């Protein structure tokens, strides 16, 4: 297929590009299909960035999920957030995360700072 791709402007073009991407997904590096695949991936991402809003994850939900994944309890956050009561207030949304807490949670739980900073937005 001759490469005539351009910026995707309609859902029809997007769907067609997705179908073609799936067809050539396992193309070998250095082949014309691989070059086309690289271009299609950029075009599809561009279309999705412009048309599909993905909401930021909820920081409190992310903290609770990480606690569960790691088998930790709220008390395990006291050295980062403060007293048992303060941890409870933060996790219930009654108190906001501070930058110091965000840094500590990022380092301790491995949650991205961007996700944690979404708390203040």
C-alpha positions as CSV (number, residue, x, y, z in Angstrom):
1,X,0.0,0.0,0.0
2,X,1.4,3.4,-0.9
3,X,1.7,5.6,2.1
4,X,-0.8,8.5,1.7
5,X,-1.5,9.1,5.4
6,X,-2.2,12.6,6.7
7,X,-3.5,14.1,10.0
8,X,-6.7,12.2,11.0
9,X,-9.7,14.5,11.1
10,X,-12.7,12.2,11.3
11,X,-13.7,9.2,13.2
12,X,-13.9,7.3,9.9
13,X,-10.2,8.1,9.2
14,X,-9.3,7.2,12.8
15,X,-11.1,3.8,12.5
16,X,-9.4,3.1,9.2
17,X,-6.0,4.0,10.7
18,X,-6.6,1.7,13.7
19,X,-7.6,-1.2,11.4
20,X,-4.4,-0.7,9.3
21,X,-2.3,-0.4,12.5
22,X,-3.6,-3.8,13.7
23,X,-2.9,-5.3,10.2
24,X,0.8,-4.3,10.3
25,X,1.4,-4.3,14.0
26,X,4.1,-7.0,13.8
27,X,6.0,-5.5,10.9
28,X,9.7,-6.0,11.0
29,X,12.0,-3.0,11.7
30,X,13.4,-1.5,8.5
31,X,10.5,-2.6,6.2
32,X,8.0,-0.2,4.5
33,X,5.2,-1.6,6.7
34,X,7.3,-0.7,9.8
35,X,7.7,2.9,8.6
36,X,4.0,3.1,8.0
37,X,3.3,1.6,11.5
38,X,5.5,4.3,13.1
39,X,3.6,7.0,11.3
40,X,0.2,5.5,12.1
41,X,1.0,5.3,15.8
42,X,1.8,9.0,15.8
43,X,-1.4,9.9,13.9
44,X,-3.6,7.7,16.1
45,X,-2.1,9.2,19.3
46,X,-2.5,12.7,18.0
47,X,-6.2,12.0,17.2
48,X,-6.8,10.5,20.6
49,X,-5.1,13.3,22.4
50,X,-7.3,15.8,20.6
51,X,-10.6,13.9,20.9
52,X,-10.5,11.6,24.0
53,X,-10.1,13.3,27.4
54,X,-8.7,10.9,29.9
55,X,-9.3,12.2,33.4
56,X,-6.5,12.3,35.9
57,X,-6.6,9.5,38.5
58,X,-8.0,10.5,41.9
59,X,-4.9,10.9,44.2
60,X,-6.7,9.5,47.3
61,X,-7.9,6.5,45.3
62,X,-4.4,5.9,44.1
63,X,-3.0,6.0,47.6
64,X,-5.6,3.6,48.9
65,X,-4.9,1.2,45.9
66,X,-1.2,1.3,46.5
67,X,-1.7,0.6,50.2
68,X,-3.8,-2.4,49.3
69,X,-1.4,-3.6,46.6
70,X,1.5,-3.5,49.1
71,X,-0.4,-5.0,52.0
72,X,0.0,-1.8,54.0
73,X,-2.4,-0.1,56.5
74,X,-3.2,3.6,57.1
75,X,-0.9,3.5,60.1
76,X,2.0,2.8,57.7
77,X,1.6,6.4,56.4
78,X,1.9,8.1,59.8
79,X,5.6,8.7,59.3
80,X,4.8,10.6,56.1
81,X,1.5,12.3,56.9
82,X,1.3,12.6,60.6
83,X,-0.9,11.3,63.4
84,X,-3.4,8.5,62.9
85,X,-6.2,11.0,62.9
86,X,-4.5,13.2,60.3
87,X,-3.9,10.2,58.0
88,X,-7.6,9.4,58.3
89,X,-8.6,13.0,57.5
90,X,-6.4,13.1,54.4
91,X,-7.6,9.7,53.2
92,X,-11.2,10.8,53.7
93,X,-10.6,14.0,51.7
94,X,-11.1,16.3,54.7
95,X,-7.5,17.5,54.7
96,X,-5.4,18.3,51.6
97,X,-2.0,16.7,50.8
98,X,0.9,19.1,51.3
99,X,4.0,19.1,49.0
100,X,6.0,17.4,51.8
101,X,3.4,14.6,52.0
102,X,3.3,14.3,48.2
103,X,7.1,13.9,48.1
104,X,7.0,11.3,50.8
105,X,4.1,9.3,49.3
106,X,5.8,9.4,45.9
107,X,9.0,8.0,47.4
108,X,7.3,5.5,49.7
109,X,4.5,4.2,47.5
110,X,5.8,4.9,44.1
111,X,2.8,7.0,43.0
112,X,3.7,9.6,40.3
113,X,3.9,13.1,41.6
114,X,1.6,14.2,38.8
115,X,-1.2,11.9,40.2
116,X,-0.6,13.2,43.7
117,X,-0.6,16.8,42.7
118,X,-4.0,16.4,41.0
119,X,-5.4,16.6,44.6
120,X,-5.1,20.3,44.6
121,X,-6.8,20.8,41.2
